[in-house]
């Protein structure tokens, strides 16, 4: 599996960090984790095969994680690259995803569901196994961020494991959910003195990493205050017990 960071930032505009989106390429297909407004354009910039994207995971309905989905469907409906596509696009997310897309669709008769290819929208319950693409088993965990927000763990046929928290407040259940992951992707919105309980700061993120004991961990979803700090110096204070990565737009990570 190969992960490409399309967006490592937050909802706040930033010159080098787009909002949340990650592209996972496997031997049998591709999966986008979250879909920021910039996601499709970032995929094109990275020369990824966006016309043949197999599946999308939506963690919750904040616009910097979901807001690119309706425009993506609108684009794929008319783009020359997708007019002869036959395989389905499968979209997975929390309960309420279908209703939200329907309301957007009806707001201006966008006909987002009238695609040249089959479109499947699947709402997922926590702890329910599902298979977003061939060879990948997934399960979701409720997180303390919004009413619907969920983390996701993905396991391939070789038992390689990726856990992606998306936005979350602190919960020790996340460490158990990500235990022994080959790649643990977790938000770290703030350095310290976070202004809200619905996100993480560095001390909380490092606590979850120490207890999860992953092979690699990647911090992401950085607010602009991180620009004033040196990432390596900050994390070194916490003596990480694994390879620790700073997410950056365009970063590629191999998971083997």
Steps between C-alpha positions, in 0.01 A plus 500: 500500500611855430359809669518849347421801718279733299421732790673526838338821620175614656209718391723809528650600161875433488754553220642146516239286678167411344208368705453134590540238227717189463531262206564131566614291204493120525564217254126472436370853524507850645329660799481866597483572873298819550419738217587864559390764245851486352524118488426434134729779381778379731458146361541640150808697609654179639421327167282241673244305302199692631264397215529140620484559874326198652372624836478795738483502880332797669583523870253777588309789349716804569564673170879468509449120499179459302467818296682371193267208447205675329732697265688177426179326399402803294841496328504126434153521348627721218877439481614342171722259697200333669248475216596142416555378854300186581609394848314644802620774729424402858467765771506396867427712803292550814124486530353815346731503196225406254257761633767771493593427138134486401434841654796652317391327180145636524611852592567586137407190297864396468411137413814384680377141504456487121854394422635326187597214736329326792511695826462327836465684832535281809443620856716322756436423866784489758664155533333377180744328263483624141712475186554833322718344229607147411749358746441764768297436814390806696338579832402835653511640854290785640718797594438804726483774239152525349185294539588292196882504493689172472855373469575214262738203502595332173665157474623348173542134406856503634373627839652845451297739716427872465297700751378850412336706774403805296384773742463384859518602860691292751382143563705204619278275287689635198825345624338159526343545157839584345704246698801366307403689184761514227396862449301700756376828348368731767409863519707740707328831439675701771838510671373579850223683687244380248187719486257208464455144628402376155859497369839379623818677604845344491508357855169319441602371159826365639315330786281318246804402294690361799206280597415395144860388432485535120792436267464849353283795599421812301368821654279716281215756488727782611364844579725794397642538852724203417692727261663666801648173631759249387322167464803282577590697811144488632450126459848415630391625842256209519748222411285331235510120501459467123588673174317833515412688182387857440227498236569731207302547183647275232666260745501133391520215751542132414324256734645151471 
